[in-house]
Amino acid sequence: MKDGKEVMDYLQKTDIDGVDNEIKTQISLVILDLNLPKIDGMNVLKFIKENTKYRSIHVIILSTSSDDRTIAEAYKNGANGFITKRVSYKEFIKQVQTLKEFYNILPQR
């Protein structure tokens, strides 16, 4: 999705809590960039974690920032992981796999 508003709109149309919404799917993981247009990723994270309907969704932050304050704020707001974009693709997959196993959130292949 191209911006934070689009993410929030999609979540609101998704049948996460058994209510008959437009989109029938189960969302267990969101990989979220902090630098999104319209609504930034930190506010999308807050929206997800402050709303009981979405709170169970695991959120991994993907960001160019490695600033300790930004990372701390993300975890304070409920992020389940934080990956900097500076890592290689192989390292990114390894970190997502580790989080997947820790939280048991993605189906096995």
MIKOL-556994 format. One line per 3 residues: their letters; for each residue y negated, z, x of N, C-alpha, C. Coordinates in Angstrom, 2 decimals, padded with zeros to 5 digits. Example, Ala and Ser with C-alpha at 12.3 -4.5 7.8 and 13.67 -1.06 7.14 Angstrom:
BEGIN
as = 005.69:007.80:013.19:004.50:007.80:012.30:003.30:007.80:013.20 | 002.25:007.08:012.85:001.06:007.14:013.67:-000.03:007.87:012.90 $
! end
This chain:
BEGIN
mkd = 001.17:000.00:000.84:000.00:000.00:000.00:-001.23:000.00:000.89 | -002.28:-000.57:000.40:-003.43:-000.81:001.27:-004.48:000.29:001.30 | -004.47:001.20:000.32:-005.46:002.28:000.34:-004.93:003.50:-000.41 $
gke = -005.62:004.62:-000.21:-005.18:005.88:-000.80:-005.20:005.88:-002.32 | -006.15:005.19:-002.92:-006.21:005.12:-004.38:-004.98:004.42:-004.92 | -004.55:003.37:-004.25:-003.36:002.64:-004.69:-002.11:003.53:-004.62 $
vmd = -002.01:004.36:-003.59:-000.89:005.29:-003.47:-000.90:006.26:-004.66 | -002.05:006.84:-004.94:-002.15:007.81:-006.03:-001.87:007.16:-007.38 | -002.38:005.95:-007.59:-002.11:005.23:-008.84:-000.62:004.95:-009.00 $
ylq = 000.04:004.55:-007.92:001.47:004.27:-007.96:002.25:005.53:-008.32 | 001.91:006.64:-007.69:002.61:007.90:-007.99:002.45:008.28:-009.46 | 001.27:008.07:-009.99:001.02:008.44:-011.38:001.78:007.56:-012.36 $
ktd = 002.18:006.36:-011.94:002.95:005.45:-012.79:004.45:005.62:-012.61 | 004.87:006.47:-011.69:006.28:006.60:-011.33:006.94:007.74:-012.09 | 008.16:007.49:-012.54:008.95:008.48:-013.28:009.60:009.45:-012.31 $
idg = 008.84:010.43:-011.84:009.36:011.41:-010.89:009.92:012.62:-011.63 | 009.33:012.96:-012.74:009.71:014.19:-013.43:010.51:013.96:-014.72 | 011.05:012.76:-014.89:011.85:012.48:-016.08:011.03:011.99:-017.26 $
vdn = 009.73:011.99:-017.13:008.86:011.47:-018.19:008.91:009.95:-018.10 | 008.91:009.29:-019.23:009.03:007.84:-019.26:007.73:007.19:-018.79 | 007.68:006.87:-017.53:006.51:006.20:-016.95:006.83:004.74:-016.70 $
eik = 005.88:003.98:-016.21:006.04:002.54:-016.01:007.08:002.19:-014.95 | 007.15:002.96:-013.88:008.01:002.63:-012.75:009.16:003.62:-012.69 | 010.38:003.11:-012.72:011.57:003.97:-012.66:012.10:003.98:-011.23 $
tqi = 011.83:005.01:-010.50:012.31:005.13:-009.13:012.25:006.59:-008.70 | 012.98:006.92:-007.69:012.90:008.25:-007.11:012.19:008.13:-005.76 | 011.16:008.89:-005.59:010.44:008.89:-004.32:010.75:010.21:-003.63 $
slv = 011.34:010.12:-002.44:011.64:011.35:-001.72:010.83:011.47:-000.44 | 010.26:010.35:000.02:009.53:010.34:001.29:008.36:009.39:001.22 | 007.21:009.85:001.70:006.03:009.01:001.86:005.62:009.11:003.32 $
ild = 005.47:007.96:003.97:004.90:007.91:005.32:003.45:007.50:005.13 | 002.55:008.39:005.50:001.15:008.28:005.10:000.23:008.21:006.31 | -000.59:007.17:006.35:-001.62:007.03:007.37:-002.83:007.87:006.94 $
lnl = -003.46:008.54:007.87:-004.65:009.32:007.53:-005.88:008.44:007.33 | -005.92:007.31:008.02:-007.10:006.44:007.97:-006.93:005.35:006.92 | -007.03:005.74:005.66:-006.92:004.80:004.55:-008.29:004.59:003.93 $
pki = -008.56:003.36:003.45:-009.82:003.14:002.75:-009.79:003.77:001.36 | -010.92:003.87:000.74:-011.15:004.42:-000.60:-010.87:005.92:-000.66 | -009.62:006.33:-000.52:-009.27:007.76:-000.48:-008.45:007.97:000.78 $
dgm = -008.93:008.82:001.69:-008.24:008.98:002.97:-006.89:009.69:002.79 | -006.05:009.55:003.81:-004.70:010.09:003.76:-004.64:011.59:003.58 | -005.58:012.34:004.13:-005.56:013.79:003.98:-005.76:014.17:002.51 $
nvl = -006.62:013.45:001.82:-006.82:013.72:000.40:-005.62:013.28:-000.44 | -004.95:012.21:-000.04:-003.72:011.81:-000.73:-002.65:012.89:-000.52 | -002.54:013.41:000.70:-001.60:014.49:001.00:-001.88:015.70:000.10 $
kfi = -003.14:016.09:000.00:-003.51:017.22:-000.87:-003.13:016.93:-002.32 | -003.40:015.71:-002.78:-003.06:015.32:-004.14:-001.55:015.48:-004.39 | -000.75:015.04:-003.44:000.71:015.14:-003.59:001.16:016.59:-003.61 $
ken = 000.69:017.36:-002.66:001.19:018.73:-002.49:000.59:019.74:-003.48 | -000.56:019.44:-004.05:-001.17:020.35:-005.02:-000.72:020.07:-006.45 | -000.03:018.96:-006.67:000.43:018.58:-007.99:001.91:018.90:-008.12 $
tky = 002.27:019.76:-009.06:003.68:020.19:-009.19:004.62:019.01:-009.44 | 004.14:017.96:-010.05:004.97:016.78:-010.31:005.40:016.09:-009.02 | 004.57:016.14:-007.98:004.84:015.40:-006.75:005.18:016.30:-005.57 $
rsi = 005.04:017.58:-005.72:005.16:018.52:-004.60:006.46:018.38:-003.82 | 007.55:017.97:-004.47:008.84:017.86:-003.79:008.95:016.63:-002.89 | 007.99:015.72:-002.98:007.99:014.54:-002.11:007.66:014.98:-000.69 $
hvi = 008.49:014.56:000.26:008.23:014.86:001.67:007.22:013.86:002.20 | 006.27:014.34:002.98:005.21:013.48:003.51:005.19:013.59:005.03 | 005.34:012.44:005.67:005.20:012.36:007.12:003.88:011.65:007.39 $
ils = 003.04:012.27:008.18:001.76:011.67:008.55:001.96:010.79:009.77 | 001.41:009.59:009.71:001.40:008.66:010.83:-000.06:008.39:011.15 | -000.48:008.75:012.37:-001.91:008.69:012.67:-002.16:008.34:014.14 $
tss = -003.31:007.75:014.39:-003.74:007.53:015.77:-004.25:008.81:016.39 | -004.57:009.79:015.56:-005.12:011.06:016.04:-004.04:011.97:016.59 | -004.33:012.57:017.73:-003.45:013.62:018.25:-004.25:014.92:018.40 $
ddr = -005.38:014.97:017.70:-006.26:016.13:017.72:-005.55:017.32:017.07 | -005.53:018.45:017.77:-004.83:019.64:017.28:-005.35:020.10:015.92 | -006.64:019.99:015.69:-007.20:020.42:014.40:-006.72:019.54:013.25 $
tia = -006.65:018.23:013.50:-006.17:017.30:012.48:-004.71:017.57:012.16 | -003.91:017.77:013.20:-002.48:018.06:013.01:-002.30:019.37:012.24 | -003.06:020.40:012.64:-002.97:021.70:011.96:-003.38:021.57:010.50 $
eay = -004.43:020.81:010.23:-004.89:020.62:008.85:-003.82:019.91:008.02 | -003.18:018.91:008.62:-002.12:018.18:007.90:-000.98:019.13:007.52 | -000.53:019.94:008.48:000.54:020.90:008.18:000.09:021.95:007.17 $
kng = -001.15:022.39:007.28:-001.69:023.37:006.33:-001.69:022.80:004.91 | -001.94:021.51:004.81:-001.97:020.85:003.51:-000.59:020.41:003.02 | 000.46:020.72:003.78:001.82:020.48:003.30:002.58:019.35:003.93 $
ang = 002.05:018.74:004.99:002.79:017.66:005.65:004.12:018.20:006.18 | 005.15:017.36:006.11:006.47:017.74:006.60:006.70:017.27:008.03 | 005.84:016.40:008.51:005.93:015.92:009.87:004.65:015.19:010.24 $
fit = 004.43:015.02:011.54:003.23:014.35:012.03:003.65:013.51:013.23 | 003.45:012.21:013.15:003.81:011.29:014.23:002.56:010.52:014.63 | 002.29:010.49:015.94:001.14:009.70:016.41:001.58:008.25:016.57 $
krv = 000.65:007.34:016.32:000.95:005.91:016.41:001.18:005.46:017.85 | 000.94:006.33:018.78:001.10:005.95:020.18:002.57:005.86:020.60 | 003.47:006.37:019.78:004.88:006.35:020.16:005.43:004.93:019.99 $
syk = 006.48:004.64:020.73:007.14:003.34:020.61:007.89:003.27:019.28 | 008.27:002.07:018.90:009.02:001.89:017.66:010.32:002.68:017.71 | 010.99:002.65:018.85:012.25:003.38:019.02:012.03:004.89:018.83 $
efi = 010.97:005.42:019.41:010.66:006.84:019.28:010.26:007.18:017.84 | 009.53:006.27:017.19:009.15:006.47:015.79:010.40:006.60:014.92 | 011.35:005.68:015.08:012.60:005.72:014.31:013.36:007.01:014.60 $
kqv = 013.38:007.42:015.86:014.07:008.66:016.23:013.43:009.86:015.53 | 012.11:009.92:015.51:011.42:011.05:014.87:011.64:011.06:013.36 | 011.59:009.88:012.73:011.85:009.81:011.29:013.29:010.22:010.99 $
qtl = 014.24:009.78:011.82:015.64:010.15:011.65:015.82:011.67:011.77 | 015.15:012.28:012.73:015.22:013.74:012.90:014.69:014.45:011.66 | 013.56:014.00:011.15:012.99:014.60:009.94:013.90:014.36:008.73 $
kef = 014.49:013.18:008.66:015.42:012.86:007.58:016.59:013.84:007.58 | 017.15:014.06:008.75:018.29:014.97:008.86:017.87:016.41:008.56 | 016.71:016.81:009.05:016.24:018.18:008.82:016.03:018.45:007.33 $
yni = 015.37:017.52:006.66:015.06:017.71:005.25:016.11:017.12:004.32 | 017.08:016.38:004.89:018.14:015.75:004.10:017.54:014.95:002.95 | 016.62:014.04:003.28:015.84:013.39:002.23:016.15:011.93:001.98 $
lpq = 016.82:011.27:002.91:017.11:009.86:002.70:018.61:009.65:002.58 | 019.03:008.68:001.78:020.47:008.45:001.64:021.08:007.98:002.95 | 022.35:008.32:003.15:023.07:007.88:004.34:023.38:006.40:004.20 $
r = 023.46:005.71:005.33:023.81:004.29:005.30:025.30:004.13:005.27 $
! end
